[in-house]
């Protein structure tokens, strides 16, 4: 009977060791998965930020075009209705407003709230809760 007890104790010890090894492997897989998710989400956010920069630059270029238009004295089409300076000012202000709206859209795309990896944060919180529940 002592031999039988030793065999059972050995099996239990091996079972516990294997369980702990499996738990460690699962924890490693979980961490690797979270890192991969964070990396993928940040790549997506970086691409979005690059697009926002393109829009912002587009708005800035239109703003420059507005400056050129304001400085140009070639708004002859408005000359019969108003003085040349007033026509140049009117066209320049309209283009400047369009450029400002485009630049504003690009700046909104760059907000920190839109760039934070929300899914990764939610997954990490859920994983932490799961670990707390099972310990």
Backbone as a printed PyTorch tensor [residue, N CA C, xyz], in Angstrom:
tensor([[[  0.8200,  -1.1800,   0.0000],
         [  0.0000,   0.0000,   0.0000],
         [  0.8690,   1.2520,   0.0000]],

        [[  2.0450,   1.1920,   0.6520],
         [  2.9420,   2.3360,   0.6250],
         [  3.4060,   2.6230,  -0.7920]],

        [[  3.6730,   1.5540,  -1.5390],
         [  4.0950,   1.7570,  -2.9270],
         [  3.0080,   2.4570,  -3.7260]],

        [[  1.7770,   2.0720,  -3.4830],
         [  0.6550,   2.6750,  -4.1900],
         [  0.5310,   4.1630,  -3.8310]],

        [[  0.7310,   4.5010,  -2.5830],
         [  0.6710,   5.8970,  -2.1310],
         [  1.7660,   6.7360,  -2.7680]],

        [[  2.9940,   6.1760,  -2.9040],
         [  4.0890,   6.8900,  -3.5470],
         [  3.7990,   7.1400,  -5.0160]],

        [[  3.2050,   6.1640,  -5.6780],
         [  2.8720,   6.3150,  -7.0870],
         [  1.8580,   7.4420,  -7.2630]],

        [[  0.8310,   7.4740,  -6.3990],
         [ -0.1880,   8.5300,  -6.4890],
         [  0.4340,   9.9060,  -6.2200]],

        [[  1.3020,   9.9890,  -5.2140],
         [  1.9570,  11.2470,  -4.8860],
         [  2.8140,  11.7230,  -6.0480]],

        [[  3.5270,  10.8000,  -6.7000],
         [  4.3710,  11.1410,  -7.8440],
         [  3.5170,  11.6590,  -9.0030]],

        [[  2.3850,  10.9960,  -9.2400],
         [  1.4830,  11.4440, -10.3220],
         [  0.9310,  12.8330, -10.0300]],

        [[  0.5420,  13.0530,  -8.7630],
         [  0.0160,  14.3680,  -8.3960],
         [  1.0740,  15.4520,  -8.5670]],

        [[  2.3060,  15.1500,  -8.1740],
         [  3.3910,  16.1160,  -8.3060],
         [  3.6430,  16.4160,  -9.7860]],

        [[  3.6650,  15.3620, -10.6180],
         [  3.8520,  15.5780, -12.0560],
         [  2.6760,  16.3510, -12.6360]],

        [[  1.4720,  16.0320, -12.2200],
         [  0.2830,  16.7240, -12.7230],
         [  0.3200,  18.1960, -12.3710]],

        [[  0.7390,  18.5210, -11.1490],
         [  0.8330,  19.9040, -10.7190],
         [  1.9320,  20.6280, -11.5000]],

        [[  3.0660,  19.9550, -11.6940],
         [  4.1610,  20.5520, -12.4660],
         [  3.7490,  20.8350, -13.8990]],

        [[  3.0670,  19.8710, -14.4900],
         [  2.5990,  20.0610, -15.8630],
         [  1.5660,  21.1780, -15.9380]],

        [[  0.7200,  21.2600, -14.9350],
         [ -0.2880,  22.3180, -14.8820],
         [  0.3730,  23.6880, -14.7780]],

        [[  1.4020,  23.7900, -13.9330],
         [  2.1120,  25.0640, -13.7870],
         [  2.8520,  25.4340, -15.0720]],

        [[  3.4490,  24.4430, -15.7430],
         [  4.1180,  24.6960, -17.0220],
         [  3.1220,  25.1790, -18.0710]],

        [[  1.9770,  24.5210, -18.1210],
         [  0.9400,  24.9230, -19.0770],
         [  0.4480,  26.3290, -18.7720]],

        [[  0.3100,  26.6550, -17.4970],
         [ -0.1160,  27.9960, -17.1010],
         [  0.9140,  29.0310, -17.5340]],

        [[  2.1960,  28.7300, -17.3510],
         [  3.2570,  29.6580, -17.7600],
         [  3.2420,  29.8540, -19.2710]],

        [[  3.0530,  28.7650, -20.0170],
         [  3.0050,  28.8610, -21.4810],
         [  1.8000,  29.6950, -21.9160]],

        [[  0.6430,  29.4660, -21.2650],
         [ -0.5440,  30.2490, -21.5950],
         [ -0.3350,  31.7300, -21.2930]],

        [[  0.3300,  32.0260, -20.1840],
         [  0.6000,  33.4260, -19.8290],
         [  1.5160,  34.0630, -20.8620]],

        [[  2.5280,  33.3200, -21.3030],
         [  3.4280,  33.8400, -22.3410],
         [  2.6650,  34.0970, -23.6370]],

        [[  1.8140,  33.1490, -24.0110],
         [  1.0170,  33.3260, -25.2300],
         [  0.1070,  34.5380, -25.1150]],

        [[ -0.4750,  34.7390, -23.9390],
         [ -1.3470,  35.8860, -23.7120],
         [ -0.5710,  37.1880, -23.8660]],

        [[  0.6070,  37.2600, -23.2620],
         [  1.4280,  38.4660, -23.3590],
         [  1.8410,  38.7060, -24.8040]],

        [[  2.2620,  37.6610, -25.4990],
         [  2.6450,  37.8090, -26.9100],
         [  1.4660,  38.3010, -27.7530]],

        [[  0.2880,  37.7420, -27.4730],
         [ -0.9020,  38.1680, -28.2130],
         [ -1.2360,  39.6250, -27.9630]],

        [[ -1.1150,  40.0640, -26.7220],
         [ -1.4030,  41.4590, -26.3890],
         [ -0.3840,  42.3850, -27.0480]],

        [[  0.8810,  41.9660, -27.0730],
         [  1.9160,  42.7780, -27.7190],
         [  1.6370,  42.8730, -29.2200]],

        [[  1.2440,  41.7630, -29.8310],
         [  0.9260,  41.7780, -31.2670],
         [ -0.2720,  42.6840, -31.5340]],

        [[ -1.2840,  42.6220, -30.6760],
         [ -2.4460,  43.4910, -30.8440],
         [ -2.0590,  44.9530, -30.7110]],

        [[ -1.2460,  45.2620, -29.7110],
         [ -0.8100,  46.6450, -29.5040],
         [ -0.0240,  47.1390, -30.7120]],

        [[  0.8450,  46.2900, -31.2340],
         [  1.6450,  46.6760, -32.4020],
         [  0.7480,  46.9270, -33.6110]],

        [[ -0.2070,  46.0430, -33.8470],
         [ -1.1150,  46.2150, -34.9870],
         [ -1.9630,  47.4680, -34.8250]],

        [[ -2.4350,  47.7070, -33.6100],
         [ -3.2700,  48.8860, -33.3770],
         [ -2.4520,  50.1680, -33.5420]],

        [[ -1.2170,  50.1650, -33.0650],
         [ -0.3720,  51.3570, -33.2230],
         [ -0.0300,  51.5900, -34.6870]],

        [[  0.1790,  50.5230, -35.4480],
         [  0.4220,  50.6890, -36.8840],
         [ -0.7640,  51.3740, -37.5470]],

        [[ -1.9600,  50.9580, -37.1670],
         [ -3.1760,  51.5650, -37.7040],
         [ -3.2570,  53.0410, -37.3150]],

        [[ -2.9320,  53.3420, -36.0600],
         [ -2.9790,  54.7270, -35.5880],
         [ -1.9340,  55.5850, -36.2980]],

        [[ -0.7630,  55.0200, -36.5470],
         [  0.2880,  55.7630, -37.2490],
         [ -0.1560,  56.0600, -38.6760]],

        [[ -0.7810,  55.0830, -39.3320],
         [ -1.2840,  55.3320, -40.6830],
         [ -2.3310,  56.4390, -40.6740]],

        [[ -3.2040,  56.4380, -39.6690],
         [ -4.2240,  57.4830, -39.5550],
         [ -3.5630,  58.8450, -39.3300]],

        [[ -2.5290,  58.8780, -38.5040],
         [ -1.8260,  60.1310, -38.2460],
         [ -1.1500,  60.6490, -39.5070]],

        [[ -0.5920,  59.7500, -40.2990],
         [  0.0310,  60.1690, -41.5580],
         [ -1.0120,  60.7780, -42.4900]],

        [[ -2.1950,  60.1670, -42.5630],
         [ -3.2600,  60.7120, -43.3930],
         [ -3.6760,  62.0880, -42.8790]],

        [[ -3.7420,  62.2500, -41.5640],
         [ -4.0970,  63.5450, -40.9820],
         [ -3.0600,  64.6010, -41.3490]],

        [[ -1.7960,  64.2070, -41.3430],
         [ -0.7500,  65.1530, -41.7370],
         [ -0.8850,  65.5570, -43.1940]],

        [[ -1.2550,  64.6150, -44.0520],
         [ -1.4580,  64.9380, -45.4690],
         [ -2.5900,  65.9590, -45.6110]],

        [[ -3.7070,  65.7410, -44.8960],
         [ -4.8260,  66.6910, -44.9460],
         [ -4.4020,  68.0600, -44.4120]],

        [[ -3.6380,  68.0580, -43.3340],
         [ -3.1850,  69.3190, -42.7650],
         [ -2.2950,  70.0710, -43.7490]],

        [[ -1.3970,  69.3330, -44.3850],
         [ -0.5320,  69.9740, -45.3880],
         [ -1.3650,  70.5030, -46.5550]],

        [[ -2.3850,  69.7470, -46.9550],
         [ -3.2710,  70.2230, -48.0220],
         [ -3.9460,  71.5310, -47.6360]],

        [[ -4.4030,  71.6010, -46.3960],
         [ -5.0120,  72.8360, -45.9060],
         [ -4.0220,  73.9920, -45.8920]],

        [[ -2.7930,  73.6910, -45.5070],
         [ -1.7670,  74.7360, -45.4860],
         [ -1.4420,  75.2130, -46.9020]],

        [[ -1.4030,  74.2880, -47.8510],
         [ -1.1410,  74.6920, -49.2360],
         [ -2.2660,  75.5700, -49.7740]],

        [[ -3.4890,  75.2200, -49.4450],
         [ -4.6040,  76.0760, -49.8610],
         [ -4.5330,  77.4390, -49.1700]],

        [[ -4.0770,  77.4520, -47.9510],
         [ -3.8750,  78.7250, -47.2600],
         [ -2.8320,  79.5770, -47.9740]],

        [[ -1.7790,  78.9510, -48.4380],
         [ -0.7630,  79.6720, -49.2140],
         [ -1.3460,  80.1850, -50.5230]],

        [[ -2.1550,  79.3200, -51.1690],
         [ -2.8080,  79.7590, -52.4090],
         [ -3.7100,  80.9610, -52.1270]],

        [[ -4.3580,  80.9630, -50.9710],
         [ -5.2030,  82.0990, -50.6030],
         [ -4.3700,  83.3710, -50.4770]],

        [[ -3.2060,  83.2400, -49.8810],
         [ -2.3260,  84.3980, -49.7620],
         [ -1.9240,  84.9240, -51.1390]],

        [[ -1.6060,  84.0090, -52.0370],
         [ -1.2300,  84.4150, -53.3940],
         [ -2.3950,  85.1150, -54.0870]],

        [[ -3.5790,  84.5460, -53.9060],
         [ -4.7570,  85.1440, -54.5490],
         [ -5.0430,  86.5230, -53.9730]],

        [[ -4.8870,  86.6690, -52.6390],
         [ -5.1140,  87.9680, -52.0210],
         [ -4.1300,  88.9860, -52.5690]],

        [[ -2.8980,  88.5710, -52.7850],
         [ -1.8700,  89.4830, -53.2700],
         [ -1.9750,  89.7610, -54.7740]],

        [[ -2.6310,  88.9030, -55.4740],
         [ -2.7410,  89.1020, -56.9260],
         [ -3.7130,  90.2410, -57.2380]],

        [[ -3.3660,  90.9810, -58.2310],
         [ -4.2500,  92.0720, -58.6420],
         [ -5.0220,  91.6830, -59.8950]],

        [[ -5.0930,  90.3820, -60.1770],
         [ -5.6930,  89.9320, -61.4410],
         [ -7.1350,  89.4950, -61.3270]],

        [[ -7.8920,  90.0820, -60.4620],
         [ -9.2920,  89.7010, -60.3350],
         [-10.1100,  90.6920, -61.1910]],

        [[ -9.7630,  90.7100, -62.4410],
         [-10.3910,  91.6700, -63.3520],
         [-11.8690,  91.3710, -63.5870]],

        [[-12.2740,  90.1420, -63.3750],
         [-13.6760,  89.7930, -63.6330],
         [-14.6210,  90.5350, -62.6840]],

        [[-14.1350,  90.9090, -61.5350],
         [-14.9730,  91.6150, -60.5680],
         [-14.8570,  93.1370, -60.6990]],

        [[-13.9970,  93.5760, -61.5610],
         [-13.7620,  95.0110, -61.7150],
         [-15.0240,  95.7920, -62.0790]],

        [[-15.9010,  95.2730, -62.9640],
         [-17.1050,  96.0740, -63.2730],
         [-18.0450,  96.2360, -62.0630]],

        [[-17.9850,  95.3290, -61.1150],
         [-18.9130,  95.3670, -59.9850],
         [-18.3110,  96.0800, -58.7770]],

        [[-17.0250,  95.9380, -58.5850],
         [-16.3480,  96.5080, -57.4140],
         [-14.9130,  96.8450, -57.7730]],

        [[-14.2500,  97.5710, -56.9250],
         [-12.8460,  97.8830, -57.2050],
         [-11.9920,  96.6020, -57.2180]],

        [[-10.8700,  96.6700, -57.8820],
         [ -9.9860,  95.5110, -58.0080],
         [ -9.5570,  95.0070, -56.6270]],

        [[ -9.2180,  95.8870, -55.7410],
         [ -8.7650,  95.4620, -54.4080],
         [ -9.8620,  94.7020, -53.6670]],

        [[-11.1050,  95.1110, -53.8220],
         [-12.2050,  94.4390, -53.1270],
         [-12.4410,  93.0440, -53.7080]],

        [[-12.3440,  92.9210, -55.0240],
         [-12.5000,  91.6070, -55.6640],
         [-11.3960,  90.6470, -55.2440]],

        [[-10.1470,  91.1520, -55.1850],
         [ -9.0160,  90.3140, -54.7540],
         [ -9.2030,  89.8630, -53.3090]],

        [[ -9.6570,  90.7680, -52.4690],
         [ -9.8730,  90.4440, -51.0660],
         [-10.9810,  89.3980, -50.8990]],

        [[-12.0640,  89.5500, -51.6220],
         [-13.1800,  88.6110, -51.5320],
         [-12.7660,  87.2010, -51.9390]],

        [[-12.1050,  87.0570, -53.0760],
         [-11.6660,  85.7390, -53.5420],
         [-10.6470,  85.1450, -52.5700]],

        [[ -9.7320,  85.9370, -52.0870],
         [ -8.7280,  85.4500, -51.1360],
         [ -9.3380,  84.9730, -49.8310]],

        [[-10.3280,  85.6780, -49.3310],
         [-10.9750,  85.2780, -48.0790],
         [-11.7110,  83.9590, -48.2580]],

        [[-12.3880,  83.7660, -49.3690],
         [-13.1100,  82.5080, -49.6180],
         [-12.1420,  81.3280, -49.6590]],

        [[-11.0380,  81.4640, -50.3870],
         [-10.0550,  80.3760, -50.4660],
         [ -9.4130,  80.1340, -49.0970]],

        [[ -9.1800,  81.1990, -48.3420],
         [ -8.6040,  81.0470, -46.9980],
         [ -9.5530,  80.2690, -46.0840]],

        [[-10.8420,  80.5240, -46.1660],
         [-11.8130,  79.7940, -45.3560],
         [-11.8370,  78.3080, -45.7090]],

        [[-11.7900,  77.9990, -46.9940],
         [-11.7590,  76.5940, -47.4210],
         [-10.4950,  75.9110, -46.8900]],

        [[ -9.3670,  76.5820, -47.0070],
         [ -8.1060,  76.0230, -46.4960],
         [ -8.1580,  75.8030, -44.9910]],

        [[ -8.7680,  76.7400, -44.2630],
         [ -8.8700,  76.6040, -42.8120],
         [ -9.7380,  75.4130, -42.4330]],

        [[-10.8200,  75.2020, -43.1640],
         [-11.6920,  74.0560, -42.8760],
         [-10.9660,  72.7310, -43.1160]],

        [[-10.2090,  72.6480, -44.1830],
         [ -9.4590,  71.4170, -44.4750],
         [ -8.3780,  71.1850, -43.4160]],

        [[ -7.6560,  72.2350, -43.0440],
         [ -6.6210,  72.0940, -42.0150],
         [ -7.2400,  71.6970, -40.6790]],

        [[ -8.3890,  72.2520, -40.3570],
         [ -9.0810,  71.9100, -39.1000],
         [ -9.4590,  70.4260, -39.0810]],

        [[ -9.9100,  69.8990, -40.2160],
         [-10.2370,  68.4690, -40.2890],
         [ -9.0010,  67.6200, -40.0260]],

        [[ -7.8780,  68.0020, -40.5920],
         [ -6.6360,  67.2680, -40.3740],
         [ -6.1850,  67.3190, -38.9310]],

        [[ -6.3310,  68.4720, -38.2960],
         [ -5.9310,  68.6090, -36.8870],
         [ -6.8230,  67.7490, -36.0030]],

        [[ -8.1010,  67.6740, -36.3080],
         [ -8.9970,  66.7950, -35.5360],
         [ -8.5590,  65.3430, -35.6410]],

        [[ -8.0960,  64.9430, -36.8280],
         [ -7.6440,  63.5620, -37.0060],
         [ -6.4320,  63.2470, -36.1400]],

        [[ -5.6940,  64.2600, -35.7300],
         [ -4.4850,  64.0670, -34.9320],
         [ -4.7460,  64.0800, -33.4340]],

        [[ -5.9930,  64.1800, -32.9990],
         [ -6.2770,  64.2620, -31.5670],
         [ -5.7780,  63.0030, -30.8590]],

        [[ -5.3210,  63.1840, -29.6140],
         [ -4.7830,  62.0580, -28.8400],
         [ -5.8360,  60.9900, -28.5990]],

        [[ -7.0880,  61.3980, -28.4620],
         [ -8.1510,  60.4160, -28.2200],
         [ -8.2700,  59.4520, -29.3920]],

        [[ -8.0890,  59.9440, -30.6060],
         [ -8.1880,  59.0770, -31.7820],
         [ -6.9460,  58.2180, -31.9740]],

        [[ -5.8500,  58.5960, -31.3310],
         [ -4.5940,  57.8590, -31.5270],
         [ -4.3090,  56.8390, -30.4220]],

        [[ -5.0730,  56.8490, -29.3380],
         [ -4.8060,  55.8970, -28.2590],
         [ -5.2830,  54.4970, -28.6310]],

        [[ -4.5060,  53.4730, -28.2600],
         [ -4.8900,  52.0920, -28.5650],
         [ -5.9690,  51.5860, -27.6020]],

        [[ -7.2020,  51.9120, -27.8490],
         [ -8.3060,  51.6050, -26.9330],
         [ -8.5580,  50.1060, -26.8140]],

        [[ -8.5190,  49.3800, -27.9150],
         [ -8.7800,  47.9320, -27.8430],
         [ -7.7450,  47.2360, -26.9880]],

        [[ -6.4910,  47.6190, -27.1310],
         [ -5.4320,  46.9960, -26.3320],
         [ -5.6630,  47.2790, -24.8500]],

        [[ -6.0160,  48.5160, -24.5110],
         [ -6.2630,  48.8580, -23.1090],
         [ -7.4340,  48.0440, -22.5560]],

        [[ -8.5150,  47.9090, -23.3310],
         [ -9.6600,  47.1120, -22.8810],
         [ -9.2650,  45.6590, -22.6830]],

        [[ -8.4980,  45.1060, -23.6200],
         [ -8.0770,  43.7060, -23.5080],
         [ -7.1780,  43.4930, -22.2880]],

        [[ -6.2830,  44.4280, -22.0220],
         [ -5.4110,  44.3020, -20.8570],
         [ -6.2230,  44.3540, -19.5640]],

        [[ -7.2300,  45.2180, -19.5150],
         [ -8.0850,  45.2770, -18.3220],
         [ -8.8540,  43.9690, -18.1430]],

        [[ -9.3780,  43.4300, -19.2540],
         [-10.1170,  42.1640, -19.1810],
         [ -9.1820,  41.0300, -18.7440]],

        [[ -7.9650,  41.0130, -19.2670],
         [ -6.9990,  39.9810, -18.8750],
         [ -6.6530,  40.0910, -17.3960]],

        [[ -6.4900,  41.3090, -16.9040],
         [ -6.1710,  41.5080, -15.4940],
         [ -7.3200,  41.0200, -14.6080]],

        [[ -8.5590,  41.3060, -15.0150],
         [ -9.7150,  40.8150, -14.2600],
         [ -9.7510,  39.2960, -14.2480]],

        [[ -9.4760,  38.7000, -15.4170],
         [ -9.4970,  37.2400, -15.5310],
         [ -8.4560,  36.6040, -14.6290]],

        [[ -7.2700,  37.1770, -14.6110],
         [ -6.1900,  36.6590, -13.7620],
         [ -6.5730,  36.7880, -12.2960]],

        [[ -7.1690,  37.9400, -11.9100],
         [ -7.5860,  38.1270, -10.5150],
         [ -8.6560,  37.1290, -10.1160]],

        [[ -9.5750,  36.8300, -11.0120],
         [-10.6550,  35.9010, -10.7100],
         [-10.1280,  34.4710, -10.5110]],

        [[ -9.0820,  34.1160, -11.2410],
         [ -8.5750,  32.7390, -11.1810],
         [ -7.4510,  32.5520, -10.1770]],

        [[ -7.0910,  33.6150,  -9.4580],
         [ -6.0320,  33.4540,  -8.4450],
         [ -6.6030,  33.5970,  -7.0670]]])
